[in-house]
Amino acid sequence: MAALLKALGRYDEAEECCRSGLQASTADAALLHTLSGALFEQGRVEEAITAVRAALAARADLAVAHSDLVRMLNYVATEDPAAIYEEHRAWGERHARALTEAAPPHRNDPAPARQLRVGFVSPYFRKHAMNFFFESVVEHHDRNAMKMFLYADVAQPDDYSDRLKAHGAEWRRTVGYDDERLARTVRDDAIDILVDLSGHTPHNRLLAFARRPAPVQVTWNGYPNTTGMKAMDYRITDAYCDPPGTTEALHSETLVRLPDIYMTWRPPTDAPDVGALPALTSGHITFGSFNSCFKVTPALVALWARLLRSVPQSRLMLLTISGRGADRRVHDLFNGNGIGAERLELLPRMSHEEFLAAHRRADIALDTYPYHGTTTTCFSLWMGLPVVTLAGRVHVSRVGVSLLSNLGTPEWIATSGDEYVEIAGKLASDLRALAASRTELRRKMLASPITNGVLGARALEGAFRNMWTRWCAGK
């Protein structure tokens, strides 16, 4: 019942159900794991981490719970990147290593220049954030250089799925396959390069990759950190997210940096018009953060509260969920920093179309920290909002650096909390410039590497060819 309520997005009830069950069985690993997910979705990340650690203490072999733990650690500003890497590496040692060591050798033809058979694995080959960064690769891939296979854990394909199929990719429906069967299917297809698009996000297939079904294995797109696995050879990034010489020791994979940006974004065709700057008629600045509530940390709320105090009469729109726990947490955090409910607008989970339309009521977007927005930042820029971001040391805190640098607006990148408040305050002080920027941002997006799907596809194919050439040389 708890798992069903969580799947339906009824997180308050899921939490109550878990706690009721735990009164009868205090160390039930499944209940503790489900509780951690319900808490996480409410933004209560530290509590979620405590619960999932308790689940692993009860059952150390729960790979999916351990994946959730390493994913959650990325959202905590006080966590040391080296400690987060060690937890990822521990996941690989505990759950993947034995499977990798038992994998048979590959018999792929080691010809460096032949057409490559490249497989991509995801449950999100549909209308989903990942697909906005993936479809252009399928659309523009070189059919002579690469034959593409999509291993799709997609129970209900939609029109986005149909578009992927229409672009010439082989569709493999893998719903109901366990990891062993998926790995066997990949081997039967004689895949040369297998690409993970999920990392440690929910419904990942890392234990299929652990069985090494392809000679070259790559992680890209869906997760801003290492997998921790010896079976994953490469991780694709760029020089903005992972500046050379800074994060190599935090990865079990070899980093491959694409030129400009590590993945290109396909703008939505159903976005509404940008609309006029709301501040011109409302009489006040409305800041907006349209990221999920689990990216909103206490330290970030303190920073946003400083900004609201520095810009008189300003408001803040936040995307949360429809739930008592999530709303109460946000209000309590802001109250503790001297910001009352009258200066906040909490938005519930909404449809994609409503989500885009909500941007028309905001003037300036605020990125989250330490976990930056990716799809959310692109949507905010597309809807005409400048995005202020705070640069950190590792990929999860530098995606905004990559996007804004490639857009040609590095002046919106802060390197400290003081600078973050200063940049946002300066944008808020000049409504004429803000209105002009609002009308220009779509044009700038279309002229930037961010939306250049052809160049992005060529860069990715070039990286794949280099990986394959190295494997052939090793053979």
N, C-alpha and C positions, 0 to 999 in steps of 0.2 A: 504494500500500500504506500509506504514511504517513497519507494522508487517511482511508482506511478504518479504520485502527487508532484514529485520533483520534475518528472518528464513533462507534466502539464504546466510547469511554471508556477505552481502553487507552493512557493517555497516556505511560507510561514506554516502552512499545514504539514508540509513534509518534515519540517523541523520538529513540530509537535509530535508527529507520529514516531519519528526516530527516538525522541527522548522518552516517549511512553514505552516503546519497546525495550530501550536500554535500562529501564527500571527492572525489567524481568531478566535481562541478560546484559550485564554491564560491559562485557568484552566481546560483543557480537561484531565481528569485523565488517560484515556487510552493512549493518545498521550504522556503524561509525563512518564507513566510507560514504554512504548516502547522506548522512548528516553533514559531512564535510562539504559535499557538493551544494547542499541547500544553503549552508552558511556562506560559502564562497559567492554564490549568485546574489546574495543580499549585500555583498561588499564587505563581509566580516572575515577578511582573509586570514588574519592571525588566528582566529578561532577555528577556521576551516583547517589550517595547517595542524593545529593541535589535535583535531579530530582525526585527520587522515594519518597522522603519526601513531595515534592510538590504534587505528585499524591495522597498521603494519606491525605494531607490537603484538597484536593478536594473531596475525597471519602474515608473515614476512614474504610469502610467495605471491601475494596479490600484485601482479605486475601493473594492472590498470590503476590501482590505488597509488602505487609508487610513481607512476607517470603523472597522476594528478598532483602528487606532492611536489615533484620537480617543477611542474608548470606553475603551481601556486607561488613558489619561491620567487619567481620573476617579478611578482607584483609588490614585493616588500622592499621599501627603500633602504631599510637598515641591514639587509642581507649582504654579505660579502660575496662578490662575484666568484672568488676562488672556492668558497664553500658551496655555492650553487653548482659550480662545475663538478666538485667532488661528489655531490649527491647524484648528478647525472651519470657520472662514471660508475658510481655504486649501482645505479639501476642497470647499466650495461653488464656489469660483472655478475650481478645476482640473477638476472632474467634472460640475458641474451648470449652470454659467452659460450655456454655449453652447446647451444644450438648452432652457433657459428663454427665451433671446432668440429662438429659432426657433419658439416656440409660437404657433399661430394665435390670434386673438381668440375670446372666448366669446360664444355667442348665447343664453345663458339669459335667460329673461323677468325683467327687473328690477322685479318687483312685491314690495314689502317685506313684505306681510302674507300672501302665499300659502303653501301647504304647501311645505316645503323637502324637497329630495331630498338626503339626507346619506349619504355613503359612508364606511365604515371599512375600513382596509387592515391585514391582519395575517396571519402564519403561525400564530397561536396561538389561533384560535377553537376551542379544545378544552380539555382539563384542563391548565391552565397558569397560572402566577402572574398573567399579565396578565388572564386571564379572570375571576379573582376580583374584579377592580376594574371589569370591563366588563359582566358579565351583567345587573346591576341596571339599567343604562342601557337595555339592549334590553327588558328586562321591563317597565319603567315608562315607556317613551317615549310621548309623546302622538301617537297615530296621526293625529290631525287636523292637527297642526302639522308633523309630520315623517314622511317615508317613508324607511326605513332600508335600506341596502344593505351587505352584508358581502362584501368581496373577500378570499376565503379561500385562502391558499396552504397548504391542509390536505390532505395526502395520505390520512390515515386519520382521518376524523371519528369522534367518540365520543359518549357520551351528553351531554356538555357541549355539543357541536356541535348535537345534536338539540334541546336546550333552547333554544339561540339561535334556531334556525329556528322553533320552536314559539311564540316570543314575537313573531312577526310580521315578522321581517327577511327581506329578499330575499337569498338565498344565491347568490353568484357564485363558483364553483370556479375558481381561477386557477392551479392547479398546472400547471407547464410553460409558462406565459405568460412571455415576456420583458417587459422594462419598457415597450417600445413598444406591445406588444399590450395590456398592462394599461391603459396610459394611453388607448389608443383605446377600450377597453371602457368606461372611466369616462366619456369624452366621449359615446359612443353612448347611455349611460344618462342623459345630461343632468344629471349630479350638480352640485348647487349648492355644497355644502361637502364637501370631502374631508379625512378625518382620518387622520393617520399615528399608529399605535399602537406603533411600534418605535424610532423615532430611529435611532441608529447601532448598534443591537444586531444580532446575526447574522440573516441572511435578510431584512433590511429592503428596502423598495421605494422608497427615496428618489429613485432615478433615474427612477422613474415620476412622482413628484411634480415632479421637475425639469422635466418636459415640460408642466407646468401644465395638466393635463386638467380641472381645475375652477376656477371663478373665485375661490373662497375656499379656502385650504388651511391646515390646522391640525395641529400636533403635540401629542400628549397621551398620558399614561398610561405608556408603556413605557420612557422614557429621561429621566434627570434633567438634561438640558442642552439647549443649542441644537442645531439641525441645521446651522447655518452657511449656509443656503441663502436666496437672495433669493426663491425661489419659495414659501417657507413663510411665510405671512402672520402667523400667531399661534401662540403657545405658551401652553397653559393651565396655571395654577399657582394658588397661594393666597398670602396675606399672611404666612404662617408660613415657607413654603419660600423665597419671594422677597419679603422686606419691601420695600414701595414705596421707590423711590429708591436701592436698593442694587445691583441686578444687571441693570438695563436695558441698560447698555453692554456686557454680556457676552452679548447675544443678537442674532441677525440678525432674529428675529421680534419682533412687539409682544406684550408679556406681558398676558394676560388673567387676572385673579385672581377665582376663584370665592369666594363667601362660605363661611366656615367651613373647608372642606377641598376640595382640588382633585379628589379622586376617592373614591368610597365603596367599601367592601369588603363582599363577600357572605360570611358565615361558612360554613365547610364543614358539610355535613349529616352527614358520616361521622366527625367528631371523637370520640375517646373522652371519657369523663368526666374531669374535671380531676384527681381523686385527691387524697389527703392530702399535706401538705407533707412531702417526703422527709426533710428535716433532723430531723424529730421522731423518726424511727426510725433514721436513719443515724448520728446524732451529729455530723454536720458539714454545712456549707453546700456545696451544689453549684451553682456558677455554670454557665451554659450560653450558648453563642453558636452559633446554628443557621444562620448565614449561610455562603455559599460561601467556600472557603478563599482565593480571590483577593481577598477583602475584608480579610484579616488581614495587616496591614503590620508591619514590624519595630518601628515606634514604638508601634503598638497592643499588640503583645506585651509591650513594656517596661511599658506602663501596666497591663496585666492582671497582669503579674508583681508589680508593686507592690501591687495589690489582694490577690493571693493571699498575699503575705507579711504583709499587715496583718490578714488574717482567718485565724487559726491553723487548721490541719487542713482548710482549704477545698480543694475540687477544682474543676476546670474541664472541661466537656464541649465538644468542638469538632467541627463537621462538616467533614470533609475529603473525600478520595476514596480509593478503594482503589488505592493506588499508592505505590511506594517513594519517589519524589521528593517528593511532597506530605508524607508522614509525616516523612521525614527533615528537611525544611525546618522544619516546626513544632517538632519536638523540638530541633533545633539552636538555633532562636530562643529557646525557653524555657530551655534549658540555659545559653545565654549570659547569661540574666538570673537565674540561680540557682534555677530551678524544674525539678525532676527529673520524669522520666516518670511516677513514681508518683502525681503530683498531676494528671495529665491523662488524659482518656478521649477518644480520637479515634474519631469515628463515620464509617463509610464512607458513600458514596452509598446511599440506601435508598428504599424505596417511600414514597409519600405517607402511607400509614397508619402505617408504621413511624416516619416522621419525626415525626408528631403524637404517637405513643405515647412517643417518647424524651423529650418535654417533661415527662412525668409523673415523670421521675427527676431533674429540675432544680428548684432553688428560686428562682433569680433569673436573668434573661436580661441579657446584656451586648450592647449594640449595637456595631456596627463603626464605624470612622472611618478615612478621610474619607468612605467610601461607606456611608451608612446602610442599614439594612434597611428594606424596605417590606412586602412580603408576609410575610417572616419575622417582623417585629415584630408584625404583626397576629396571626399564628398563635401566637406566644409569649404575647401578651396573652390570646388566646382560651383558651389552656391554663392560665391562671391565674398566669403569671409576670410580675411587674413588670419593666419594661425600662428600663435605665439608658442614656441616650444623651448624647453630647457634641456640642453645637451648634457648627457652623462658620459660614462666611460665605455659602456658596452653596447652591443647591438640593440638590445631592448630599449635603451634610452637614447638611441641615435637615429632612429628611423625618420623622425622629424627633420633631423639635420640633412639626411639624404634628400628628402622630398623638397624642402625649402631651398637647398643649394641648387638642385636641378631646376627648380622653378625660377631661379634668379632673384630670390628674396632672402638672402642670408641675414639681412637686418632684422628679421623676425626671430632669429635664433639667439637665445640667452645662454650664458655660461655660468650664471649664478642666479639665486632667487631674487636678489636685488635687481639684477638686470632684467629678469622676467617681468617684474612689476613695472620697471621703468619703460620697457618696450610697449607693454600693453597700455600703460597710461599715456604714452606719447601718441599711440594710434587713436586712443579715445579722445584726445584733445583737439584733433583736427578733422572735423566732420567733412569738410570739403575734400580733403585728400582721401578719407575713408570711402566716401561716395564714389570718387573716381576709381579707386582701386577695385571697388565692388563690380563696376561695369567692365573692368579689364581682365579680371582673373581667369575667366574661361578662355579668352584668347591666349593669355600667357600659358595656361595649361596645355592647350592644343599645340603651341609652338615649342614646348619643352620636351626633353627626353622622357618625361613621366608618361606621356600618352603615345610615344612613338613605338607602336607595336611591331613594326617591321624591323627597326634597328634592334629592339629588344629580342626578337626571335632570332635574328642573325647572331647576336652576341651569345645567346644561350647555346645555339647550335655550334658556334666556334668553341665554346668551353667544352661541350660534349665531345667534339672531335679531338680536342687536346687530351681529354681524359682517356678516350679510347686508344689514341696513339700510344700513350704511356703504357696502357695495359698490354697492347700488342708487343711493345718493346720488351716488357717483362716476360711475356710468353716466349 
